[in-house]
């Protein structure tokens, strides 16, 4: 049996929490000084274990195991959202490091894990930049165009500022691996609500975005009779109301849908708005459900246009497909969970995107969740109990060994 040193796991997580600390959380945006501090720390830890290490041209930290044979790719991300939580990302990196350490300490030099901290999973510059770069989804022209969404700093300038200008970008070699394994806090409250300790992730949801527009006629809010006004804002609200009603019957159990950025043109209370728009996003792990809900959008669009008096049209934005996690790797996690947390584990989809989604395009991938207190994440109050972190570490290390032993 491979024993995790859970005190060491907690010590390193608490240490990382101090780098960019914000209240009880962390502010460590990608390529900030604090972010780079954590990347160099991880690189040095791995180098000290005899790993071949590098920080590539988008700041991915990579440690290649010296063990023979196929490896398991273990990791997550080190940067955080602005003024956010201490475990989102860091947990998966420290579990990966612990798997590497525990295997070595158990004398298992015959099997090994590569450890990676993918750059900018949190999307300060782009969407899952580090893992997308590794699988070849980011061109040099993309690199030229990306900039920090908070500060506006171009990615090229930021890389130059931290000494990574001109450094080659690493690419993923799937033939090196049996698969990828990422641990993460759940970021929702399902595990906690059911009194469970480990989530075995079955899939990562697809996320479909739409832009909804309404066009009416701008006019005086006091003199334009209700019978003849064409209020684009009211039309947009009506569309949302219809969508929400239809989704409540047509969606699957875990489907979620969200409105973003409603704008009225103009937005003054004394003017009937002539234009209105909003974003509408929905997520589900089943492609058939996503397609069905897209159909609902089209029906609602048609119904609103038939009823008038405004014109409504819906344009598709970014959409990602659901990513299935590997069934063999899921079975390994489940077996380890049953060993250390009998009866306290469940198979579940991930409602959030992760680097494992990107990597799953190229090779088998898997994820393990531990509970988030109150389901809170992307906020500085994000937390998980020490006991749950420790239990998760032991399950992770055991499952990693299981995956490597096939
Ligand atoms: Zn994360």
Boltz pocket constraint, residues with backbone or C-beta under 6 A from the ligand:
constraints:
  - pocket:
      binder: B
      contacts: [[A, 77], [A, 88], [A, 89], [A, 121], [A, 184], [A, 353]]
      max_distance: 6.0
